């Protein structure tokens, strides 16, 4: 079983890119748990982020039990650590531990070089470039090997194909 994760700032094309990966690999996509959790909430706190992180990882564990050839995660704990730090100025030990313990066969970082799409759950329309640099720095300092996805849909797919070939998924 191979596990792929897609990370990056808001409105950088993560969910769309997961669909591309699903098409290329015939993998199972695990949606972003926070979208379901926050659907009916107007406000959230740090404890809610811990619940969302646990929910995301629990969904991954459930899918892993089915043992599909490929799993594609439409977020990772890097998102959760940056979200906690940006919104509340600290990262709970529980979320940091999840981030430290996660290992993916392939991790894609989506660049915010596509138009912003408004969404009631999105908070940072004018800060995506700075946040992208935060993601790059966090992934690099944590030693998590990642592939940056940018450009047009075709460019993103070409980069994905090359990376997928390198890990034996195509």
C-alpha positions, 0 to 999 in steps of 0.5 A, spaced: 500 500 500 502 506 498 499 513 501 500 520 498 498 526 501 496 533 498 498 539 503 498 547 502 495 553 503 487 554 502 485 555 495 491 552 492 488 546 488 488 540 493 482 537 492 482 538 485 489 535 485 486 529 489 481 528 483 487 528 478 491 523 483 485 518 484 484 518 476 492 517 475 492 511 480 485 509 481 486 510 489 482 511 494 481 519 496 480 521 504 477 527 504 479 533 508 475 531 515 475 539 517 470 540 512 465 536 514 466 537 522 466 545 520 460 545 516 455 547 521 459 551 526 461 558 525 466 559 530 471 554 532 477 553 538 483 549 539 480 543 541 476 543 535 482 543 531 484 537 535 478 533 534 479 535 526 486 532 526 484 526 530 478 525 525 482 525 519 487 520 522 482 516 524 479 516 517 486 514 514 486 508 519 479 506 517 481 506 510 488 502 511 484 497 514 481 495 507 488 495 504 487 499 498 493 499 493 493 507 494 490 512 499 490 519 497 489 524 503 486 531 501 490 534 507 496 532 512 498 534 519 502 540 516 496 543 515 493 542 522 500 545 525 500 551 521 493 552 522 493 552 529 499 556 529 497 561 525 490 562 528 492 561 536 499 562 536 501 555 538 500 547 536 497 542 541 502 536 543 497 532 540 497 535 533 504 535 533 505 528 535 501 526 529 505 530 524 511 527 527 509 520 526 505 521 519 509 518 513 507 518 506 510 515 500 509 521 496 507 528 499 505 534 494 505 541 496 500 545 492 502 552 490 497 558 490 498 560 483 491 559 481 485 564 482 482 564 489 476 561 490 471 563 495 468 558 500 465 560 507 471 555 510 476 559 507 480 565 512 486 567 508 485 570 501 490 575 501 496 571 505 496 565 501 503 566 498 506 567 505 503 561 507 506 557 502 513 559 504 511 557 511 509 550 508 515 549 504 519 551 511 516 547 515 516 541 510 523 542 509 525 543 517 521 537 518 525 533 513 519 531 509 520 530 502 515 533 498 514 535 491 511 542 489 505 542 484 504 548 481 502 551 474 496 549 470 492 543 471 496 540 465 503 542 468 501 539 475 499 533 472 505 532 468 509 533 475 504 528 478 506 523 473 513 524 474 513 523 481 508 517 481 513 514 476 519 515 481 515 511 487 512 505 482 505 508 482 505 508 475 
